[in-house]
Amino acid sequence: MLEPNYTEFTSQLLSLRPSQVETVFSLVDEGATVPFIARYRKERTGNLDENQIRDIIDTRKREENLYKAKCTAIEWIREQGLLTEELEYTLENAKTLKEVEDIYAPFRAKKKTKAMLAIEKWFQVVADSIKQNRPYSIPEELLWNYQKEEIIEGAIEIIAAEITMNGEIREYLREYLWENGLLISKKKTEKMLEKLNDKVKSELHKFDIYAEFSVLVSRIKPYQMLAMNRGENLEVLTVKIDKDDESHEGVRDFYPAWGLLPELEDAIKKGYTALFKSVETEIRSELTEQAEDESIRTFQENLGNLLMTKPEYGKKILGIDPWYRTGCKIVILDEIGNPIEFSKIFLDKKDESIRIIESLVKKHSPSVIIVGNGTASDETVERIQSVIALPIYIVNESGASVYSASPTAQEEFPDLDVTDRWTVSIARRYIDPLSELVKVPVGSIGVGMYQHDISVKKLEERLGYTVEDTVNQVGVNVNTASIHVLQYISGLDKRTAKKLYNHRPYKTRKSLEKVLSDKAYEQAAGFLRIPESSEEFDNTNIHPEQYALAHYIIENNITPAQFTDKKWLLIALYNETTPLTIEFIWEAYKWIGTDPRILSSHREVTTKQSLATLNEGSIVSWVVRNVVAFGAFIDIGLKNDGLVHISEIADQYVKDPMDFLHVGQKVQARILRIDDKTGKIQLSLRGIA
C-alpha cells in the first residue's frame, strides 16, 4: 500500500497552496512553534494564521495515523490468510480510523467469528452459490461431515460478514443515513428512572425536551448532540438512529432485483443489521466529534476574550472571598499583587465585621475592593457599602477552588492554606486576569458549555492552544512575568521557564542567549519584552533577527510601497523581507511598550440588585459572561445570570451569537421575563441602539 502524499492531500482538503503546506511541514520538522511560524515566518507561509497552521499539522498527523492503521490491519489479515481483493480495497479506501477499526475488529478478536469458522469448514462454496440467487446444491463431501442446516447457517454468516465489510454497500448506507437518517431520543421508563441516584434524579427536568425528540442527522445542532449524549450516559435517555425500511431496501438492491432465495434474504437482513449498527456508531461518533469541536471552538473564543481583559496594575487591593458559615476571607494585595495581610469577617457579626473592614481600609488605603461572585456575594457587598465609599468590582470565582488546592498553588504559596490561596487568586483576577487564569485548569474557568462531556485530553489541548496564542499575542515582560506565564511562551516549557525566571533580571534580549539554547532563543525572543533595555526594539514584537532591517526602515521611513525599489538592499538586511515584513515592523513600532489588552470586563457594583428591584421592560447595562450556541449569559448582578436567546440578540438573523457578542462586552439589555420561582431572567438586545 502506497503512503499518501500528505502535502497534496492536505492542500486539497484545506484549499491551500502545496507550497504553503510544505513550508509548514518543513518548519515544524525543524522545531518551530506555531506562534513563531505565524508571526515570524508569515513571508514563507503566505501569511497563514495559527489556526490554519494547526489545521495543517493536525491533518498530517491524522492521515499518518490512518495510514499506519490501514497497514497494520491489512498485514494482520493477510497473515491470517483471510485477505481478499475486495477487503483490501475497502480498507485502503477507508476514510476514518473508526471505519478501519470496525472492519479490522473481527480479525483480531481472540474468539473467531461464526463467519470465520464457516470459512475454515469450507462453506464458502455454498455461500457463493447462494449469492448467485438460483437453485444450488451442497457438495456431497461437506454433507459427509456436517449437517445441512449447519452448512446453510454458516453460508449465511459468511454472506452477512461480506456485506458488513463491503466498502460500496457501507458507503451507500453512510450517505443515506447522513442525508435521511432520523436521530431519535426517548426518556426511559419511570421504572428505570427510579433506579437512578438522587443527583441524577434532580437533573431529570433538564432532559424533558429530549423525552420524545427526533431530528434529521443532517440538521442536528451541536449542543443537542452533546445534551443527548449526556442523557444517554446518565441512563436517562435512549438515543438511536432510526432503522427504516428504505435503508434496508437500499442494501437489498445490491443483489438481483427479482425474488431472492430465503437464505439470501436472511443473509442480507443479518448483514444489514450488523452493518447498520457499525455505521450508526460511526456516524454518532462523527456527530459527537463535530459537536465537541464546536463546543471547544465556543470555549476557545470565550476564553480568548476573557484572557484579553485589560489588566489593572498599580492599585492596592482589598479582596474578599464571600461565605456564610466559615466567614469571608480577606486579603490585602500591594500594588504588584503580593499579599501583605489576611483577615476574616462573619456577616452575622455586623459590628465586628464593620470594625475589621474600617481598620484594614484605614491601615492600607486600598484603591479598590474586589469581591468574588460566590455564595453571600450580595450580602458582602451590602456590608461594605454601608461603611466604605470605594469602588467595588465583582469577579468570577470559577476555578479558584481547583487552583487553590493544586500543586501550582502549593508551589507558589507554600505557607498559605487553601482558603488564603483562593482569596488571593480572586483578588488577582482584577489585577491581571491572564496571569492568574493561566494557573487554573482550563476546563474549570467556566466560560464554555458541556465541557465536562468532552474528552479531557482534547479539551485541554485545544484550550491550551488558546492560552498559548493569547500569551504570545500579548507578549510578556521577562523580568516581571511568573513561571506560569513564561512556560506558554513560544519555545519554552516549564523547565526552561523556571531557568529563565531564576536568572532574572535581564538588561537586553541578547542577554537571554546566555540562558537559552539557540533554538529556544530563536523561538522565544520576539515574544519576551525588556522595557528597560537600551535597545528600544526589545520592547516590541520585532524579532532580534529583524533589528538591522527595522533600524533601516524606521530611520529612512521606508514604506511597503517602496519594497520593489529597495528589494536587494532590504533582503541583504533580512533575507525573508517582503512588503508584509515592512508593514509588520511599522505596526510593531507603532505600539511599542503598549498592551493590546484594552477592554475591561470587570463589573462595577453600583446599586444593590435583587429580583424585587428588576422590572420587565427595564433596560439596564450589564456584562456578557458566556456566549454559547443558543445565546448568551449576561451578568445581571444576581446569583443567576440572565439569558439572551439567539433570537433576541439582534434585529437581524443571527446564525452565530459570537458574530455579535463576546465575553467581557458591556451591553444594554431589556428584561423580557422574570420567573419569581426559579429566579431565571430572560433578556433581549433587540431594538436597543
C-alpha positions as CSV (number, residue, x, y, z in Angstrom):
1,M,0.0,0.0,0.0
2,L,1.5,3.3,-1.1
3,E,1.8,6.0,1.6
4,P,-0.3,9.1,0.8
5,N,1.2,12.3,-0.5
6,Y,0.4,14.3,2.7
7,T,1.3,17.7,1.1
8,E,-1.1,17.1,-1.8
9,F,-3.9,15.7,0.4
10,T,-3.6,18.5,3.0
11,S,-3.5,21.3,0.4
12,Q,-6.6,20.0,-1.3
13,L,-8.5,19.3,1.9
14,L,-7.8,22.8,3.3
15,S,-7.8,24.7,0.0
16,L,-4.2,25.9,0.4
17,R,-1.3,26.0,-2.0
18,P,1.0,22.9,-1.8
19,S,4.0,25.3,-1.2
20,Q,2.3,26.7,2.0
21,V,1.7,23.2,3.4
22,E,5.2,22.0,2.5
23,T,6.7,25.1,4.2
24,V,4.7,24.4,7.4
25,F,5.7,20.8,7.4
26,S,9.4,21.8,7.0
27,L,9.4,24.4,9.7
28,V,7.6,22.1,12.2
29,D,10.1,19.3,11.5
30,E,12.9,21.8,12.2
31,G,11.3,22.5,15.7
32,A,9.5,25.8,15.0
33,T,6.4,26.5,17.1
34,V,3.0,27.6,15.8
35,P,3.2,31.2,17.3
36,F,6.7,31.6,15.8
37,I,5.7,30.4,12.4
38,A,2.6,32.6,12.4
39,R,4.4,35.8,13.3
40,Y,8.0,35.5,12.0
41,R,7.7,33.2,9.0
42,K,4.5,34.6,7.5
43,E,6.5,35.6,4.4
44,R,7.2,32.0,3.7
45,T,3.8,30.6,4.6
46,G,1.8,33.2,2.7
47,N,0.5,34.8,5.9
48,L,-1.1,31.7,7.4
49,D,-2.5,32.3,10.9
50,E,-2.2,30.0,14.0
51,N,-5.4,28.1,13.3
52,Q,-4.5,27.4,9.7
53,I,-1.1,26.2,10.7
54,R,-2.5,23.9,13.3
55,D,-5.0,22.5,10.8
56,I,-2.1,21.6,8.5
57,I,-0.3,19.9,11.4
58,D,-3.4,18.1,12.6
59,T,-4.3,16.9,9.1
60,R,-0.9,15.3,8.5
61,K,-0.9,13.7,12.0
62,R,-4.4,12.3,11.4
63,E,-3.6,10.9,8.0
64,E,-0.3,9.4,9.1
65,N,-2.2,7.6,11.9
66,L,-4.9,6.4,9.4
67,Y,-2.2,5.1,7.0
68,K,-0.4,3.2,9.8
69,A,-3.7,1.7,11.0
70,K,-4.6,0.5,7.4
71,C,-1.1,-1.1,7.0
72,T,-1.5,-2.9,10.3
73,A,-4.9,-4.2,9.5
74,I,-4.1,-5.3,6.0
75,E,-0.9,-7.1,7.1
76,W,-2.6,-8.8,10.0
77,I,-5.5,-10.1,7.9
78,R,-3.1,-11.2,5.2
79,E,-1.1,-13.2,7.8
80,Q,-4.4,-15.0,8.8
81,G,-4.8,-16.0,5.1
82,L,-8.2,-14.2,5.0
83,L,-7.4,-11.1,2.9
84,T,-9.4,-10.8,-0.3
85,E,-9.0,-8.2,-3.0
86,E,-12.4,-6.7,-2.0
87,L,-11.5,-6.5,1.6
88,E,-8.1,-4.9,0.8
89,Y,-9.8,-2.3,-1.4
90,T,-12.3,-1.5,1.3
91,L,-9.5,-1.0,3.9
92,E,-7.3,1.1,1.6
93,N,-10.3,3.4,0.8
94,A,-11.5,3.8,4.4
95,K,-11.8,7.4,5.4
96,T,-11.6,7.2,9.2
97,L,-9.9,5.3,11.9
98,K,-13.3,4.2,13.2
99,E,-14.1,2.6,9.8
100,V,-10.7,0.7,9.8
101,E,-11.2,-0.4,13.3
102,D,-14.7,-1.8,12.6
103,I,-13.5,-3.8,9.6
104,Y,-10.4,-5.0,11.4
105,A,-12.0,-5.8,14.7
106,P,-13.4,-9.3,13.9
107,F,-10.0,-10.5,12.6
108,R,-8.0,-9.5,15.7
109,A,-10.6,-10.8,18.2
110,K,-9.4,-13.7,20.3
111,K,-12.5,-15.6,19.5
112,K,-13.2,-16.4,15.9
113,T,-16.5,-15.1,14.4
114,K,-19.1,-17.6,13.1
115,A,-18.2,-16.5,9.5
116,M,-14.5,-17.3,10.0
117,L,-15.3,-20.7,11.4
118,A,-17.6,-21.4,8.5
119,I,-14.9,-20.4,6.0
120,E,-12.5,-22.8,7.8
121,K,-15.1,-25.6,7.3
122,W,-15.1,-24.8,3.5
123,F,-18.7,-23.4,3.5
124,Q,-17.6,-20.6,1.2
125,V,-18.6,-22.6,-1.9
126,V,-22.1,-22.8,-0.7
127,A,-22.2,-19.1,0.2
128,D,-21.0,-18.2,-3.3
129,S,-23.8,-20.4,-4.8
130,I,-26.5,-18.7,-2.6
131,K,-25.2,-15.3,-3.8
132,Q,-26.0,-16.3,-7.4
133,N,-29.7,-16.4,-6.3
134,R,-30.5,-19.5,-8.1
135,P,-31.1,-23.2,-7.1
136,Y,-28.0,-24.6,-5.5
137,S,-26.7,-27.9,-4.3
138,I,-24.4,-28.6,-1.3
139,P,-21.2,-30.6,-2.2
140,E,-21.6,-34.1,-1.0
141,E,-18.2,-34.1,0.7
142,L,-19.5,-31.4,3.0
143,L,-22.5,-33.4,3.9
144,W,-20.3,-36.3,5.0
145,N,-19.0,-34.1,7.9
146,Y,-21.7,-31.6,8.6
147,Q,-25.5,-31.3,8.9
148,K,-27.3,-29.5,6.0
149,E,-28.7,-26.9,8.5
150,E,-25.2,-26.1,9.8
151,I,-23.8,-25.7,6.4
152,I,-26.6,-23.3,5.3
153,E,-26.4,-21.3,8.5
154,G,-22.6,-21.0,8.1
155,A,-23.0,-19.8,4.5
156,I,-25.5,-17.2,5.6
157,E,-23.0,-16.0,8.2
158,I,-20.3,-15.7,5.5
159,I,-22.5,-13.6,3.2
160,A,-23.6,-11.4,6.1
161,A,-20.0,-10.8,7.1
162,E,-19.2,-9.9,3.5
163,I,-22.0,-7.3,3.5
164,T,-20.6,-5.7,6.6
165,M,-17.1,-5.4,5.0
166,N,-18.3,-4.3,1.5
167,G,-17.0,-0.8,1.0
168,E,-19.6,0.1,-1.6
169,I,-22.5,-1.0,0.5
170,R,-21.1,0.7,3.6
171,E,-20.6,4.0,1.7
172,Y,-24.2,3.8,0.4
173,L,-25.6,3.3,3.9
174,R,-23.3,6.1,5.3
175,E,-24.5,8.6,2.7
176,Y,-28.2,7.6,3.1
177,L,-28.1,8.0,6.9
178,W,-26.2,11.3,6.7
179,E,-28.9,12.7,4.4
180,N,-32.0,10.9,5.5
181,G,-31.3,9.3,8.9
182,L,-33.5,10.3,11.8
183,L,-31.9,10.6,15.2
184,I,-34.4,9.6,17.9
185,S,-34.3,10.3,21.7
186,K,-36.7,8.9,24.3
187,K,-36.8,9.1,28.0
188,K,-36.5,5.8,29.8
189,T,-39.5,4.3,31.6
190,E,-40.4,5.6,35.1
191,K,-39.4,2.2,36.5
192,M,-35.9,2.5,35.1
193,L,-35.6,6.2,36.1
194,E,-36.4,5.2,39.7
195,K,-33.2,3.2,39.9
196,L,-31.1,6.3,39.3
197,N,-29.2,8.0,42.1
198,D,-30.6,11.1,43.7
199,K,-28.2,13.5,42.0
200,V,-29.3,12.3,38.5
201,K,-32.9,12.4,39.5
202,S,-32.6,16.0,40.5
203,E,-31.5,16.8,36.9
204,L,-34.2,14.8,35.1
205,H,-36.1,18.0,34.2
206,K,-33.1,19.1,32.1
207,F,-33.9,16.3,29.6
208,D,-37.6,16.9,29.3
209,I,-37.1,18.4,25.8
210,Y,-35.5,15.2,24.7
211,A,-38.2,12.9,26.2
212,E,-39.8,12.4,22.7
213,F,-37.4,14.1,20.3
214,S,-36.4,13.4,16.7
215,V,-34.3,15.3,14.3
216,L,-32.6,14.6,10.9
217,V,-29.0,13.6,11.3
218,S,-28.1,16.4,8.8
219,R,-30.0,19.0,10.9
220,I,-28.9,18.3,14.4
221,K,-27.3,21.1,16.3
222,P,-24.1,20.5,18.2
223,Y,-25.5,21.3,21.7
224,Q,-28.4,18.9,21.0
225,M,-26.0,16.1,20.3
226,L,-24.0,16.8,23.5
227,A,-27.2,17.0,25.6
228,M,-28.5,13.7,24.2
229,N,-25.1,12.1,24.8
230,R,-25.1,13.3,28.4
231,G,-28.7,12.0,28.9
232,E,-27.7,8.6,27.5
233,N,-24.6,8.4,29.7
234,L,-26.6,9.2,32.7
235,E,-29.1,6.4,31.7
236,V,-31.9,8.9,31.4
237,L,-32.3,8.7,27.6
238,T,-32.2,6.1,24.9
239,V,-30.7,7.5,21.7
240,K,-30.5,5.8,18.3
241,I,-30.7,6.4,14.6
242,D,-34.0,5.0,13.2
243,K,-33.5,1.8,11.2
244,D,-36.1,2.5,8.4
245,D,-37.3,0.2,5.6
246,E,-35.8,2.3,2.9
247,S,-32.2,1.9,4.1
248,H,-32.8,-1.9,4.3
249,E,-34.2,-1.9,0.8
250,G,-31.2,0.1,-0.4
251,V,-28.8,-2.6,0.8
252,R,-31.0,-5.3,-0.7
253,D,-30.8,-3.5,-4.1
254,F,-27.1,-4.5,-4.3
255,Y,-28.4,-8.0,-5.1
256,P,-30.7,-9.2,-8.0
257,A,-33.9,-7.3,-8.2
258,W,-36.2,-10.3,-8.7
259,G,-37.2,-12.7,-6.0
260,L,-34.4,-13.7,-3.7
261,L,-33.7,-17.1,-2.1
262,P,-34.9,-17.2,1.5
263,E,-31.3,-18.0,2.5
264,L,-30.1,-14.8,0.7
265,E,-32.8,-12.7,2.3
266,D,-31.8,-14.0,5.7
267,A,-28.1,-13.2,4.9
268,I,-28.9,-9.7,3.7
269,K,-31.0,-9.0,6.8
270,K,-28.3,-10.2,9.1
271,G,-25.6,-8.3,7.3
272,Y,-27.7,-5.2,7.1
273,T,-28.4,-5.3,10.9
274,A,-24.7,-5.6,11.7
275,L,-23.6,-3.0,9.2
276,F,-26.3,-0.6,10.4
277,K,-25.0,-0.8,13.9
278,S,-21.5,-0.2,12.8
279,V,-22.3,2.7,10.6
280,E,-24.7,4.2,13.2
281,T,-21.8,4.1,15.8
282,E,-19.5,5.7,13.3
283,I,-22.0,8.5,12.4
284,R,-22.8,9.2,16.0
285,S,-19.1,9.3,16.8
286,E,-18.6,11.8,14.0
287,L,-21.6,13.9,15.1
288,T,-20.2,13.9,18.6
289,E,-16.7,14.9,17.4
290,Q,-18.3,17.7,15.4
291,A,-20.3,18.8,18.4
292,E,-17.2,18.7,20.6
293,D,-15.2,20.7,18.1
294,E,-18.0,23.3,18.0
295,S,-18.3,23.4,21.8
296,I,-14.5,23.7,22.1
297,R,-14.5,26.5,19.5
298,T,-17.0,28.4,21.5
299,F,-15.0,27.8,24.7
300,Q,-11.8,28.9,22.9
301,E,-13.4,32.1,21.7
302,N,-14.8,32.9,25.1
303,L,-11.6,32.1,26.9
304,G,-9.5,34.2,24.4
305,N,-11.7,37.2,25.1
306,L,-11.6,36.7,28.8
307,L,-7.8,36.4,28.8
308,M,-7.6,39.6,26.8
309,T,-9.3,41.5,29.7
310,K,-7.4,44.8,30.4
311,P,-5.0,44.5,33.4
312,E,-5.2,47.0,36.3
313,Y,-1.7,47.4,37.7
314,G,-0.6,49.8,40.3
315,K,-3.5,49.6,42.7
316,K,-3.6,48.4,46.3
317,I,-6.5,46.0,46.6
318,L,-8.7,44.7,49.4
319,G,-10.0,41.3,48.1
320,I,-12.8,39.3,49.7
321,D,-14.0,35.7,49.2
322,P,-17.6,35.8,50.5
323,W,-19.1,32.9,52.5
324,Y,-21.6,32.5,55.3
325,R,-20.7,29.6,57.7
326,T,-16.9,29.8,57.6
327,G,-16.7,33.5,57.2
328,C,-15.5,35.9,54.5
329,K,-11.7,35.6,53.9
330,I,-10.0,39.0,53.3
331,V,-6.6,39.7,51.7
332,I,-4.7,43.0,51.1
333,L,-2.6,43.0,48.0
334,D,0.1,45.5,47.3
335,E,0.5,47.4,44.0
336,I,2.1,44.4,42.2
337,G,-0.3,41.8,43.7
338,N,1.7,40.4,46.6
339,P,-0.4,39.5,49.7
340,I,0.6,41.6,52.7
341,E,-2.2,40.9,55.3
342,F,-5.1,38.4,55.7
343,S,-8.2,38.7,57.9
344,K,-11.7,37.4,58.2
345,I,-15.2,38.7,58.9
346,F,-18.5,36.9,59.7
347,L,-21.6,38.5,58.2
348,D,-23.8,37.6,61.2
349,K,-21.4,39.7,63.4
350,K,-22.3,43.1,62.0
351,D,-20.4,45.4,64.3
352,E,-17.3,43.3,64.4
353,S,-17.2,42.9,60.6
354,I,-17.6,46.7,60.1
355,R,-14.8,47.4,62.6
356,I,-12.4,45.0,60.8
357,I,-13.2,46.4,57.4
358,E,-12.7,50.0,58.6
359,S,-9.4,49.1,60.3
360,L,-8.0,47.4,57.1
361,V,-9.0,50.4,54.9
362,K,-7.5,52.9,57.3
363,K,-4.3,50.9,57.6
364,H,-3.7,50.1,54.0
365,S,-5.7,52.7,52.0
366,P,-6.7,50.3,49.2
367,S,-7.9,51.9,45.9
368,V,-10.5,49.3,45.1
369,I,-12.4,46.4,46.7
370,I,-12.7,43.1,44.8
371,V,-15.4,40.6,45.7
372,G,-15.9,37.1,44.4
373,N,-19.3,36.2,42.8
374,G,-19.9,33.2,45.0
375,T,-22.3,32.5,47.9
376,A,-23.0,35.6,50.1
377,S,-21.5,37.9,47.4
378,D,-24.5,40.3,47.6
379,E,-24.6,40.4,51.4
380,T,-20.8,41.1,51.5
381,V,-21.1,44.0,49.1
382,E,-24.0,45.4,51.1
383,R,-22.0,45.3,54.3
384,I,-19.0,47.0,52.6
385,Q,-21.2,49.7,51.0
386,S,-22.7,50.5,54.4
387,V,-19.3,51.8,55.7
388,I,-16.8,52.3,52.9
389,A,-17.2,54.6,49.8
390,L,-14.7,52.8,47.5
391,P,-15.2,51.3,44.0
392,I,-16.3,47.7,44.3
393,Y,-15.9,45.2,41.5
394,I,-17.3,41.6,41.2
395,V,-15.0,39.0,39.6
396,N,-15.9,35.4,38.6
397,E,-14.6,32.8,41.0
398,S,-14.7,29.9,38.5
399,G,-11.7,27.6,39.0
400,A,-10.3,29.4,42.1
401,S,-11.1,26.4,44.3
402,V,-9.4,24.0,41.9
403,Y,-6.3,26.2,41.6
404,S,-6.0,26.8,45.4
405,A,-5.6,23.0,46.0
406,S,-3.3,22.4,43.1
407,P,0.5,21.7,43.1
408,T,0.9,25.1,41.3
409,A,-0.7,27.0,44.2
410,Q,1.2,25.0,46.8
411,E,4.5,25.8,44.9
412,E,3.5,29.5,44.7
413,F,2.3,29.9,48.2
414,P,3.7,27.1,50.4
415,D,3.0,28.9,53.6
416,L,-0.7,29.7,52.9
417,D,-3.7,27.5,53.5
418,V,-6.2,26.6,50.7
419,T,-8.7,29.4,51.6
420,D,-6.0,32.1,51.6
421,R,-4.7,31.0,48.2
422,W,-8.3,31.0,46.9
423,T,-8.8,34.6,48.2
424,V,-5.5,35.8,46.6
425,S,-6.5,34.2,43.3
426,I,-9.9,36.0,43.3
427,A,-8.3,39.4,44.1
428,R,-5.5,39.0,41.5
429,R,-8.1,38.3,38.7
430,Y,-8.8,42.0,38.8
431,I,-5.1,43.0,38.5
432,D,-4.2,40.7,35.6
433,P,-6.7,38.0,34.5
434,L,-4.3,36.5,32.0
435,S,-1.5,35.9,34.5
436,E,-3.9,34.5,37.1
437,L,-6.1,32.3,34.8
438,V,-3.2,30.5,33.2
439,K,-2.7,28.8,36.5
440,V,-6.3,27.4,36.5
441,P,-7.1,24.1,34.7
442,V,-8.8,25.5,31.5
443,G,-11.8,23.3,31.9
444,S,-12.6,24.9,35.2
445,I,-12.7,28.5,34.1
446,G,-16.4,28.4,33.4
447,V,-16.9,30.1,30.0
448,G,-17.9,27.2,27.9
449,M,-20.7,24.7,27.6
450,Y,-20.8,20.9,28.1
451,Q,-17.0,20.9,28.8
452,H,-17.5,18.1,31.3
453,D,-18.9,15.9,28.5
454,I,-15.8,16.3,26.3
455,S,-12.6,14.3,26.2
456,V,-10.4,16.0,28.8
457,K,-7.3,15.5,26.7
458,K,-8.9,17.0,23.7
459,L,-10.3,20.0,25.6
460,E,-7.1,20.7,27.4
461,E,-5.1,20.5,24.2
462,R,-7.3,22.9,22.3
463,L,-7.8,25.4,25.2
464,G,-4.0,25.2,25.7
465,Y,-3.6,26.5,22.2
466,T,-5.8,29.5,23.1
467,V,-3.8,30.3,26.2
468,E,-0.6,29.9,24.2
469,D,-1.8,32.1,21.4
470,T,-3.1,34.8,23.8
471,V,0.1,34.9,25.9
472,N,2.3,35.2,22.8
473,Q,0.0,37.7,21.2
474,V,0.2,39.9,24.3
475,G,3.9,39.2,25.0
476,V,5.4,39.3,28.5
477,N,7.9,41.3,30.4
478,V,10.5,38.7,31.1
479,N,11.6,40.5,34.3
480,T,8.2,40.5,35.9
481,A,6.3,37.5,34.4
482,S,5.6,34.4,36.5
483,I,6.9,31.0,35.6
484,H,3.3,30.0,34.9
485,V,3.0,32.6,32.1
486,L,6.6,32.2,30.8
487,Q,6.0,28.5,30.1
488,Y,3.4,29.3,27.5
489,I,5.9,31.5,25.5
490,S,7.0,30.1,22.2
491,G,10.0,27.7,22.5
492,L,9.7,27.5,26.3
493,D,8.4,24.8,28.7
494,K,8.2,24.7,32.4
495,R,11.8,23.7,32.8
496,T,13.2,26.5,30.6
497,A,10.7,29.0,32.0
498,K,12.0,28.2,35.5
499,K,15.6,28.6,34.3
500,L,14.8,31.9,32.7
501,Y,12.9,33.1,35.8
502,N,15.8,32.2,38.2
503,H,18.4,34.2,36.2
504,R,16.5,37.5,36.3
505,P,16.9,40.4,35.8
506,Y,17.9,40.9,32.1
507,K,19.1,44.1,30.6
508,T,18.6,43.2,27.0
509,R,17.1,40.5,24.8
510,K,20.6,39.5,23.8
511,S,21.4,38.6,27.4
512,L,18.8,35.8,27.1
513,E,21.2,33.9,24.9
514,K,23.3,33.1,27.9
515,V,20.4,31.2,29.5
516,L,18.5,29.7,26.5
517,S,19.7,27.3,23.8
518,D,20.0,28.7,20.2
519,K,16.7,27.2,19.2
520,A,14.8,28.3,22.3
521,Y,16.2,31.8,21.9
522,E,15.1,32.0,18.2
523,Q,11.6,30.8,19.1
524,A,11.1,32.9,22.2
525,A,13.0,36.2,21.9
526,G,10.3,38.1,19.9
527,F,7.7,37.3,22.5
528,L,9.7,38.4,25.5
529,R,9.8,42.1,26.4
530,I,12.5,44.1,28.3
531,P,11.2,47.6,28.7
532,E,14.4,48.8,30.5
533,S,16.7,47.8,27.6
534,S,18.7,50.4,25.8
535,E,17.6,48.8,22.5
536,E,14.0,50.1,22.0
537,F,13.1,47.2,19.8
538,D,13.5,44.9,22.8
539,N,10.1,46.2,23.9
540,T,8.3,45.4,20.7
541,N,7.1,42.4,18.6
542,I,10.1,42.8,16.3
543,H,12.4,39.8,16.4
544,P,16.2,40.3,17.0
545,E,16.9,38.8,13.6
546,Q,14.9,41.7,12.1
547,Y,16.7,44.5,14.0
548,A,19.0,45.6,11.3
549,L,16.2,45.8,8.8
550,A,13.9,47.5,11.4
551,H,16.5,50.3,12.1
552,Y,16.9,51.0,8.4
553,I,13.2,51.1,7.8
554,I,12.4,53.3,10.7
555,E,15.4,55.7,10.2
556,N,14.7,56.1,6.5
557,N,10.9,56.0,6.7
558,I,10.7,53.0,4.2
559,T,7.1,52.0,3.3
560,P,5.8,48.7,1.9
561,A,5.2,50.5,-1.4
562,Q,9.0,51.1,-1.7
563,F,9.9,47.4,-1.4
564,T,10.4,46.9,-5.1
565,D,12.8,49.8,-5.5
566,K,14.9,48.7,-2.5
567,K,14.4,45.0,-2.6
568,W,18.0,43.8,-2.8
569,L,19.2,46.1,0.0
570,L,16.3,45.1,2.3
571,I,16.8,41.4,1.6
572,A,20.5,41.8,2.4
573,L,19.5,43.1,5.8
574,Y,16.9,40.3,6.4
575,N,16.5,37.7,3.7
576,E,12.9,37.0,4.4
577,T,11.8,40.6,3.7
578,T,8.6,41.3,1.8
579,P,6.2,44.2,1.9
580,L,4.4,42.2,4.7
581,T,7.6,42.4,6.8
582,I,7.8,46.2,6.4
583,E,4.2,46.5,7.4
584,F,4.7,44.3,10.4
585,I,7.7,46.3,11.6
586,W,5.8,49.6,11.4
587,E,2.8,48.1,13.2
588,A,5.1,46.7,16.0
589,Y,6.9,50.0,16.3
590,K,3.7,52.0,16.5
591,W,2.6,50.0,19.6
592,I,6.0,50.0,21.3
593,G,5.6,49.4,25.1
594,T,1.8,49.1,24.9
595,D,-0.5,46.3,26.0
596,P,-3.1,45.1,23.4
597,R,-5.5,44.3,26.3
598,I,-7.7,47.3,26.3
599,L,-11.2,46.1,27.2
600,S,-12.3,45.8,30.8
601,S,-14.8,43.0,31.6
602,H,-15.0,43.7,35.4
603,R,-18.4,44.6,36.6
604,E,-18.5,47.5,39.0
605,V,-21.2,47.4,41.7
606,T,-23.5,50.4,41.7
607,T,-26.8,49.8,43.4
608,K,-27.8,46.6,45.1
609,Q,-29.7,44.3,42.7
610,S,-32.5,41.8,43.6
611,L,-35.4,40.3,41.8
612,A,-37.6,42.9,43.5
613,T,-35.6,45.8,42.0
614,L,-35.9,44.5,38.4
615,N,-38.9,45.1,36.3
616,E,-40.0,43.6,33.0
617,G,-39.3,46.1,30.2
618,S,-36.5,47.9,32.0
619,I,-33.2,48.5,30.2
620,V,-30.0,48.1,32.2
621,S,-26.3,48.0,31.3
622,W,-24.6,44.7,32.1
623,V,-21.6,42.5,31.1
624,V,-21.6,39.4,28.9
625,R,-20.2,36.4,30.9
626,N,-20.6,33.4,28.5
627,V,-21.5,33.0,24.8
628,V,-23.0,29.7,23.7
629,A,-24.6,28.3,20.5
630,F,-28.1,29.2,21.5
631,G,-27.5,32.6,23.0
632,A,-25.5,34.4,25.8
633,F,-25.5,34.6,29.5
634,I,-25.3,38.1,31.0
635,D,-24.1,39.1,34.5
636,I,-27.1,41.0,35.9
637,G,-25.8,41.5,39.4
638,L,-27.6,38.4,40.8
639,K,-26.5,34.9,41.6
640,N,-28.0,33.6,38.4
641,D,-27.0,35.2,35.0
642,G,-29.7,36.3,32.6
643,L,-30.2,34.6,29.3
644,V,-30.4,36.3,25.9
645,H,-31.7,33.7,23.5
646,I,-30.2,33.7,20.0
647,S,-33.5,35.0,18.6
648,E,-33.2,38.1,20.9
649,I,-29.6,39.1,20.2
650,A,-30.1,41.4,17.2
651,D,-32.7,42.9,14.9
652,Q,-31.5,40.6,12.1
653,Y,-31.0,36.9,11.6
654,V,-28.3,35.5,13.9
655,K,-26.5,32.3,12.9
656,D,-23.7,32.5,15.4
657,P,-24.0,34.6,18.6
658,M,-20.3,35.1,18.5
659,D,-20.7,37.3,15.5
660,F,-22.5,39.8,17.7
661,L,-21.3,39.2,21.3
662,H,-18.1,38.3,23.2
663,V,-17.2,37.7,26.8
664,G,-16.5,40.9,28.7
665,Q,-18.6,43.0,26.4
666,K,-20.7,45.7,28.1
667,V,-24.3,45.7,26.7
668,Q,-27.6,47.2,27.4
669,A,-30.4,44.6,27.6
670,R,-34.1,44.7,28.1
671,I,-35.8,42.5,30.7
672,L,-38.3,40.3,28.9
673,R,-39.5,37.9,31.6
674,I,-38.8,37.2,35.2
675,D,-39.6,33.9,36.8
676,D,-40.0,34.5,40.5
677,K,-40.0,30.8,41.4
678,T,-36.8,29.8,39.6
679,G,-35.1,33.2,39.6
680,K,-34.5,32.8,35.8
681,I,-34.5,36.1,33.8
682,Q,-34.8,36.3,30.0
683,L,-33.3,39.3,28.3
684,S,-33.4,40.9,24.8
685,L,-30.9,43.1,22.9
686,R,-33.3,43.8,20.1
687,G,-34.4,47.3,19.4
688,I,-31.6,48.8,21.5
689,A,-29.0,51.0,19.9
